[in-house]
Amino acid sequence: MKKSKSLLLLLTLVLAVGTLLSACGSNDKNSANSGNNGTSNSDKNAANSGEAKLAADQTLRINLSAEPPTFDPAQAQDSQANTVLKMMYEGLTRMDEAGEAQPAAAESWDIDGTKYTFHLRKDAKWSNGDPVTANDFVFAWERVLSPQTTPAPPYAYQLYYLKNAQEYNEGKITDFSQVGVKAVDDNTLEVELTGPTPYFLGLTSFYTFYPVHQSVKNDDKWAVDASKMIVNGAFTLTNWTKGQAIDVTKNENYWDKGNIRLNKITMSLVNSGATELTSYKNGELDRAGHPNGEIPTDQIPIVQKELKDEFHVKGIASTYYYEFNVTAKPFDNAKIRKAFAMSIDRQAIVDKVTLGGQLPAFGFVPPGIKGVNDEYRTENKDDYFTENVEEAKKLLEEGMKEEGYTKLPEITLIYNSSEAHKKIALAAADMWKKNLGVDVKTENQEWAVFLENRRSLNYQIARAAWSADYNDPMTFIDMWTSNSGNNDSGFKNEEYDKLVNEAKSLEDNAKRNENFKKAEEILIKENQVLMPVYYYTNVSVEKPWLKGIVLDFSGAIDYTRAYLEDH
């Protein structure tokens, strides 16, 4: 089936309005504002919250549908950890609701070509009272890039923008002083990049770039032990009862504590959308739904009607997809991968299963992502394949013949435990049975186990999703390079790597986008490493007294400047 162009245009317009189209949970291209130490609207709202009476109990209650495997910024790679790390840590910059990089641990910066000089706040402290220094950033970034760090940090490639960072990470040079980051003094951090990177400021708000307290050296257990968690953000970790709850409490040593209204954020760990929604309706949660929980898909129309003033749907620059392990039978054959991708009905999935206004996806980079100057994805740029059952049958037959199959080996689709993921998996399996005559077993797995199985290529087909780490197509494209720690497919392609590496050094945005388009064609049209399913929307409910949260264009959420009005 062909996607709806009118719907795609609608989402493109939605994503172009309001808080979208400037940056991400790490982002952007606001280099010209390097001298700006402005305050985000969330800060202004919090500062002016005296206009509305604050609730006596400033305890925010939310739910995480999965337990973060770690709170080590070097090892994190999931949305659950991202949400909590934003509470506890702060990078050189942080994103406001417009997606612009705002001063955070750095109060200002100077940019001279590929050289960035960050001036750190003299009043920034760790939660134990130690000053936050430039050396803490150097220490943290060296941990990410060091070949000795185990397991290998999945996002190490995000620091490859630094001069000699990739060479150090790959062991080609052994002296970290040759990498483009150094502490000039306690409050001055100098960074030298390999080439112009207009979104680098936004990248410094991403958790892989967070500083880490140097007490973690030679301590393998610190990131899973609340008593050892020394942080520099707005909140400290005060309780982590595995499988039950995570609590963070206002950090009295945080430099901007005057703009932090919440005293505590308590997070239940419940992997049930139905239970989460019930808790919300019973007044036990102040917010429910994406990005860290879910509203059961069959309840979305009911909730939208019953709680219309609390119900929110927002298009976000994120993609839901299935990825193939291209090293595992039978998906080491591209024709078989293409047959599976072409034989599902995406419009039926979004209309009858997900019910959240999502758009069928035929590319990986979602609408709303901007390059240096203009939007990358438009409605006629993602025709990398079409839904065609007859063609899928033909390709499956050809692929089986090439592999000598008279019958496909047993196939399992894995997904992390979630009612929505289960329904989508069952719908896809039903379509594969009906359209291809293939039986596919579906298997739910606990979050940490699921992540490890994907990472170790212990699967055939796996559910996946990707949200932008910054507002540029590169955040979607470079994850499939041969050296990416987030490439869980086994896919390696020299031409693909070359296109991505070349794009990182190009200043001509049209040429960059052409490289991205060619890379995406290799990824999907030629190799079908993944099968896009839909472009996300954020579906949630919020109590009317919850104010000041920041949900950026990628779907990442920041609760640090939130507060509760009296009710």
N, C-alpha and C positions, 0 to 999 in steps of 0.2 A: 504494500500500500504506500501511496505517496503521502508525505507529511502535509499538514495543513499550512499553507503559506500565510493565510490570514492570522492563524494563531501564532505562528512564529514571529510575524511582524508585530503582533500585539505584545508578546513577551519582550521583544527587542525594545519596544517603546517603553514598556514598564521598567525595564532595566536601565533605561536611559534617564529616568526621573529620580528625583529625591536623593536618597543616600547611596544610590548605585554609582557605577561608572567613574570612580576615582581611585579606588584602591581596595585593599583586602586586609585579612588578618595578617597579612604582610603585603606591602604594596609600594608603590605608586611612582609618580613622575613629578613630584612637587619640588624638584631640586632648587628651583628659583626662589622658593620660600625659605631658604636655609636660615635666614636671620629671624624668621617668625617664631616667636614663642607664645603664640596665641593660645586661647583656651577653647576647647571644643564646646559645642552646645550642651553636651551632657554635663560638663563642668559648670557651665552657666546655669543650667537648670538646677543642679545641686546647690550651687551658691545662692540661688534665688529661692530655694525651697521654703524659705521662711514665709513666702507669700501664701503657701498652703501649709496647713498644720501637719507636722510629721507625726507618724504613728509612734507611740511610746516604745514599742518593741520593734527595733530595726533589724529583724531577723528575716532574711529572704529564704524561702523554702522552694526548692526545685528538685527535679529527679534526673538522674543519669541512668540511661537504659543499659549501660555496660560499665564495668569497672575499669578505669584506666590501668593498663599493665604497669606503668611506671610514671614517676614524676621527674625523671631526669630529662631536661630539655634536649640533651644530645641524643636520647634514645626514643623520644616520643614520636609518634607518627599517626595519631588518630584524633578525631574530633572531640572525643570525651576528654582526653588529656589536654587538648588545646584550650578547652573552656576553663578547666581548673588552673592550668598553668598561667593563663591570663590574670587570674585572681592573685596568684602568689608571686609572679615575676614581672619584671618590666625590662624591656629592651631599651636601646638608645632612643627609639621613637615608639609611639603607639598610634593606632588608627582612631580617628574620630568618626562620627556617624556619616560624614561625607566621604569617608575613605581617604582623607588626607593625613599624611604623616605629621604628627605633632610632637613637640619636645617631650621627652620622658626622662630617662636616666641622663640623657644629654640635654642641657638647657638650650644649646645652640650648636651650629656647625658652620663650617666654611667649606666651599667646594671650589677646587681649582682643577678643572679637567677631570682626570681620573683619581685625584687625590682628595680625600675627605678628612677634615679635622673636626672631631667631635669634642665639645667642651662639656665635661660632666659636671653635674650639680655638686657643689661642695657640701650640701646638706643631705645628700643621698646616703642612706645607711642600710645595712643588712638588718634583719630582724633581731639579731643579737647585739646590735649597736655598733658593729664595725663599719667603717666607711666603705662605700662602694667606690672602687678605684678602677682606673683604666687597666691595671694589671689583672683585675678579675675578668674583664672581657677577653684579654689576651689568653688567660688561662683556660677559659671556657671554649674559645674557638680552637685552641690547640687540642683540647680533648676531642672535639668533633672531628678534627682532621687527622689526628694521630693514627697511624696504621696499627698501633698497639692497643687502641681502645676496642674492647670486646663487650658485646657484639659490635660489629662495625656500625656506626651511626647511619641510619637509612637516609638522612638528609645531608650527609657530608658534601654532596655535590652542590648544595645551595651556597656553600662558601667558596666554590671554585671561581667566583667573580673576583676574589682576592688574588693579587699577583702571587704566582708560584704555589697557590693552595692545592691545586690538583697534583702538581708534581710532588709536593710533600705527602699528600694523602696516598699517593701511589708508590711512595718509597723511592722516587727518583732523586729527591734531595732529602737530606736527613737533618738539616739545620733549620729549625723553625724560624729563626731570625730572618731568613730569606723570604718568608711569607709576608704579604703586604699588610701587616697589622703590627703596631708597636705602641707601647705606652711611653709617651714623651715625658709625662710626669703623672702624678696620681690622678689629675683631673683632665688630662688631654690624651685622647686616643687618635692616632693617625692611621688611616686606612688607605691603601693604594690598590686600585683595581686593575684588572688586565685590559680593560677597555671601557668605553662609555656604557653606563648601565643606568638608564633614566629612572628605573624603578628601585634603585638600590636603597634609598631612604626607607621605603616601605618594607623592604626585606628585613631591615634591622629591627622591625617590630615583631618578626616571626620568632617562634620559640627556639629554633636552632641557634639563633643569634643572642639569646639571653646570656647574661653573665651567670657564673656559678661560683659559690663561695669556695675558697680554696681548701677548706677543711674536708672536702669530699675526696681529696687526693688519697689514693690507695684504700678507699672504703667502698667496696662493691655493693653494700646494702643500704647506703644512705637514701637512695631514691624510693625505697619501699618502706622506710621507717620514719614515721611522723616525728619522732623525738629528735631526729637528726636533720630535719628540714630547715635550713637557714635560707631565707628568701629576701628579695629586695622589693617585692610588690606591695599592693595595698592590703593583702590579707596573708595570714600565716596559717599553716596546716595545724589544727589543734586536735583533730580526731580522724582516724581512718580505721573504722571497724570493717574488716574485709567482708565483702558480700552484703553489707548492711547500710553503711552511711559514711559520708565524708563531710567534715565540718571545717570551715575556715573562719578565722576571727580577725577583726580589724588589727592591722599592724601599727602599733603606736610609734614605731620608728620610721614609718614611711614618710618621705619628704612632703607629700601632698595630703597628709591625713586630714587636714581641714576640709577637703572636698570629698572625703569619704563619709557618707552618711550611714551606710549599713554597718552594724556592729558584728553581724555574723551571717554567713550563708551556710545553710545546711542542705546537703544533697543526699536524698535517699538513693539506693541502688536497686531499682526494680525493673526487671526486664519483662514488663507486661504493659502494653499500651492501654489495655482495659483497666488495669489497676491504677495506672497513672491518671487516667481520665477520671476515674471514680474518686481518687484522692483530691483531684482538683475541684470537682463538683462539691465534695464534702468540706472544702475550705482548708485542706491540709497542704496544698501547694499553691503558690502564687502564680506559677506559670507551668504550662505543660505543652508538649509537642516538640517539634524540631527546634534547634539542631541536635539536642542531646536526648530527646525522648521521642514519643510518637503518639498520635491520636489514631486509634484503630480506623483503618480505611472505611469500614462499613459504617462507622459512626460520624464520619466527616459531614455528610449532608444533614444529619440530625443536630450535631453540635452547631453547625453554621446557622441553623434555624433557631435553636433554643438559646444559644449564647451569642447572638449576632453582634452585640456590642463588644464582646471579648474575643471574638474569632478573627484571626488574621491570616491572610495568604499573601505571600510576597515571592515574586520570581527572583531566583538567585542564580549566580553563575556557577552551577555545579552540575555534574553529570552522573547519572546512575547507569552502570554497565555491568556486563559479565566479561570476565577475561578468561582466555584460554591458556592453559599450560602448553606452550608450543613444543615442549620436549616430551610430552606424555602421549601415549596412544589413546585414541586415534587422532588427537588434535595436533600431531606433528605434521598433518597434511592440511595445507591451506584450503583445498577445495572442500574438505569436510567442515572446516571452521566456517567457511563462507555459507555452506548449506544451512548450518545451524543459525547463523545470523540473519539469513534472508527469509527464514521460514516462521518467524513469529510476527504477530500482529501488534505493533506498538500502540496504535490508536485504541485498540480494544483494551490493552493493559491500563492505559491512563483513564479511559472512559469507564471501565467496569471494575477495575481492581484498585488503583491508587486513589482516584477520585479527588485529587488535590489540584487540578488545573495544570498538571505537568504537560510538557510538550514532547511528542515522539522525537527521539534523537537518532540522527544518521551520521553525525560527526562526533568527535570527542571534545573539542573546544566548544563551550556553550555560548549562546548569545550573551551580549553584555560585556564580554571581555574586550578591553581596548589594547591596541598596540601603543606606540609612542604618541600617535596623534589621533587615530580614528579606530572605529570598531573593526575587529577582525572578522567575526562571524556574521554573515548576512544570509538571507534565505536562499541564495543560489550558490553558496559556497560550501555546502555540506552534503552534496550528492555523491557520497563515496560508495554507496550501494543502495539498492532498492529491495523492498520486500517482494519476492516473486517465488511462489511455492513450486511452480513447475521447473523453474531454473534451479531452485534449491535441490529438487529431486535429482535432476540431471547431474549437478555437481557432486552430490553425495554418491551417486552411482559411479562416477568417474574416479572420485577419491578412493572409494572402496576397492575398485579394480586396480588402481595404482598400488595399493597396500596389500593386495591379495586377500581381501576380506570377502567372505560370503555372508558374514554377519558381523556387525560392529561389536567390539569388546564391551563389557559392562561399563556404563558411564554414570558418574555421580556428579551432581551439582551441589557444591557446599555454599552455605550462607551463614552469617552470624545470627544468633538467636534473636528473632524479631517476628511479630505477627505479620507485619507488612512484607518483610523479605520472604517469609514463608508463602504468602499468597501469590507474590510475583513469581517465585520459583515454581510453585505448583501450576500456575497459569502457563508459564513457558514450557514446562515439561509436558503439559497437556497438548500444547500446540505442536511440539516436536513429535509427539505420538501420533496426533491426527494428521499432520502434514508430511512427515517423513517416515512414519512407521517405526520410530526409534523410542525405546524405553529408556528414560532417564530417571535415576534414583535421586531424590533430594535429601539433603542431610544438614540439619542445623548444628552449629558448633558454638561453644562459649567463646566470647570475644578474643581473649588472649590466645586460646588454642587456634582459633580461626586465623588470626593474624600470623601466628607462627607457621601454620600449614601453608598459607599463601607465600610467605617469605621463603620457606624452604622448598617450594615447588612440590608440595605434597598434595596435589589436587589435579583434577582434569578441567573442570569449569568452576569458577568461583565468582560469587557476587562481589561487586566493588563499587566504590563511588569516589569521586575526586572533586574537591572544592579548591578554588584558587587560593594560593598563598600570597599572591600579589596580582595586580591588575595588568597582566600582559599574557599573551598566548604562550609564552615560554614556560609558564608555571604548569601548563598541561602537556606541552610537547617534550620538555627535557626529562620528564620522569621515565620515558621509554628508551633513553640512551643506554648503551651497554654498561656504563659505570654508575647508573643510578641505583641507589639503595631502595627505591620505591618501585623498581621494575620487577614485578613478581610474575612475569610471564615466561621468562627464559628467552625472550626475543632479543636478538642481537643483529644489527645491520649497519655495516660500515657507511653506506650512503646516508642512512638516517643520521648517524652520529655526525657525519661531516656537515650535513645541512644545519643541524642544531648548533654545532660549534661555530660555524660560519655566521649564523644569525646573531650569536652573542657578541660578535665584533662589528656588526653592521650598524651604521647610523642611519642609513636610508630605510625609512619605515616600510615603503612599498616593497623593497627587496627583502626585508625581514619577513614580511607577511607572505611573500612568494615562497621563501624557504619553509615557512611553517606549513603552507598549503601542500607543498611537495612532500614534506615529512609526514603529514597527516594522511596523504594518499598512500604512502608506503606502509604506514601503520594499519590502515583500515582497508582501503580499496585493493591494494595489492596483496597484503598478508593477513588481513582480518585477525589481527592479534587480539582484538577485543570486539565485542558487539554492543554498541551503545543501545540503551533502552529508552531513557527519557532524560530531559533536562529538568532539574529539580524545581520545586517551589518549597518555600518554608511555610508549613502549616502549624499554627500554634493557637493557644488561648492564653490570655493574660488578664489577671485581675485589674480592674480599673485604677486601683490604688498603687500599682507598680509603675514607677516612673524612672526614666533616665537610663534604661538599658540601650546598648548599641548593637544593632544587628546589621552587619555590613553587607555589601553586595554579594559576597561569596557565601553568606550564610553563617559565618563565624559570629559568635556572640560575646559581648563584653559586659559583665555585670558590675564592674568596679565602681562606677559612678551612679549606680541605681540607688533608689530610696523608696520608702513606703510612706504614702500619705495616710493620715488618719481616716478611718472609715467605721 
